[in-house]
């Protein structure tokens, strides 16, 4: 699976592209999976997910132990949510959706983004579903590899989904 992800990533990402990775990058053995990030093209920015050892829900000691390893393979590691503009539309980016989970109930409610009405780009759900709506009807776009043939999602694909689902 890792080789498929690497090949698919490098087909669509050039060395100069900026890629926001919305977490759960090293779900397996960190000694095996994290070094694979070096083989991925682009300027890679990580917003850690709950499977990453540097996730904000981890102990400060664990984060301190692992942060250097993530810094070695990512151009930047940042906090849980960021905003971006694509084609004049503002989106929030976060590992977590406003609501929705891979489990029966939503976990990590204390660190999920606050519902703001801003369309959200997220990971976390490990679902094939690309588009969902929050409880309040806000558009949520899932960019996990599970929904995108094991490859990153382009700005053009994001804005097209937004326009189709406004």
N, C-alpha and C positions, 0 to 999 in steps of 0.2 A: 504494500500500500504506500509506504513512504516514497518508493521510487516513482510511482505513478503521480503522486502529489508534486514531487520535484520536477518531473518532466512537464506536467501540465502547467505548473507555475511558470517555468522558464520559457514556455511557448508564448505566453501572453505578457510577461513582464520583462522589460529591457533593464540593463544594468543601471540606467539613469532614472527609472520610474520610482515614484514614492508609493509604498504600500503600507497601509495601516492594517496590522494583524490584530483582530479583536479577541484574542485570547485562546487559551487551551492549546498552546503550541506544543508543549512537551507533556503529553498525557501518559506516555509510557515511561520506560526507564530513562531518566534525564541524561545519563552518560551516553546513551545511544541516540536519543531523539534530538536533543538540543544542538549538538554539533552539525546535524543535517541542515540547519538554518543557514549555515555558511554557504551551502550549495545553491541557495535561492537568489535569483537576480533581484536587484533593486535596493533602494534605501528603505530599510525595513523599520517600522515603528510599531512597538508592541504596547497594547493596552491589555494588561494581564487578565486572564480568566481564572475561574475557580480551580482549574486543574494545574495552573502554573504555580511553582513554588514561591513566587514573589507576589502572589495575590494578596490584596489588602486584608483578607480574612485570615491570613496565616499569622503566626507569632512573629514579632519583630526579630527574634533570634533566627528564625528560619529564613525570613526575607534577607537579613544581613548575610546569612550563609550562602545564599544562592544568587543574589543580585549581580555579583561580578560575572557569573557565568552567562547570565542573560545579556549583560552589557557587552560581552565579547562577541556576540552573534547578532545583536540588534543595533541599529544606528542610534535608536532612542527608545527608552522605556519610560512610559508616562502613566498618569493616574487613570482612574476608571472611566472618565467620560470627557469627551472633547466635542467641539462643534466644527463643522466644515460647511463650505458653500460649494454647491455643484450647480453650474448653469444658473446662478442667481437664486437658488433655493437653499435655505439653511437646513442642515440635518444635524442631529446629535449622533455621536458615535459612542458606543459603550459595549462592553462584553455582554451585558444583560439587556434583554428587552424590558419595556415597561412592565409587561406581564407575559407569562408563558414560560414553560420550562420543559425539560426532558423527563421530568417526574410528574406524578399526579398533581402535586401542589407546587406553587412557586416557592423556591428557596431563595435565600439571601435578600429578603425584602428590605432589610436595613441598609443595604448598599446599592440597591437598584436605582436607576435614575428616577427622579421625580417626574411624574406625568406632567408635561408642559404644553402639549399640543404640537410640538415640533416633531416632524417625522424622524424616526429613529433607525439607524443602521446598527445591527447587532450580530453577535454570535450566540454561544451558549446552548441553544436548544438541540443541536445535533439532529435536526429534522430536515426532511427533504422540502418542507414548505418554505418558499421564498418570501411570501408576503402574508402578513397577518395584521390584525387591528387590535389595539389595546382595548381594555374595558371601556375606555372613553372614546373609542373610535379613531385614535391616532394611528397612522400608517407605521408599521414596523417592517423593515426589510432585513431578512436574515441572510448574512453573507458567509456563513460557514461552508466549508468545502463539501459538507454533506448534501447541500442543496445546489451546488454549482459544478458538478462533474469534477470535483477535486481540483479546483483552480480558483484563483482570486477573481473578484468581480470588478469590472471597470466602472469608472464614473459614468460613462454613457449608459451602461446597463442599469445603474442605480437611477439615473434621471429618467430613463424610459419606464422603469417600473413605477416611479413616482407619478409620472404623467398618466400612465394607464390606470392608476389606482387612486387618483385624487378624490 
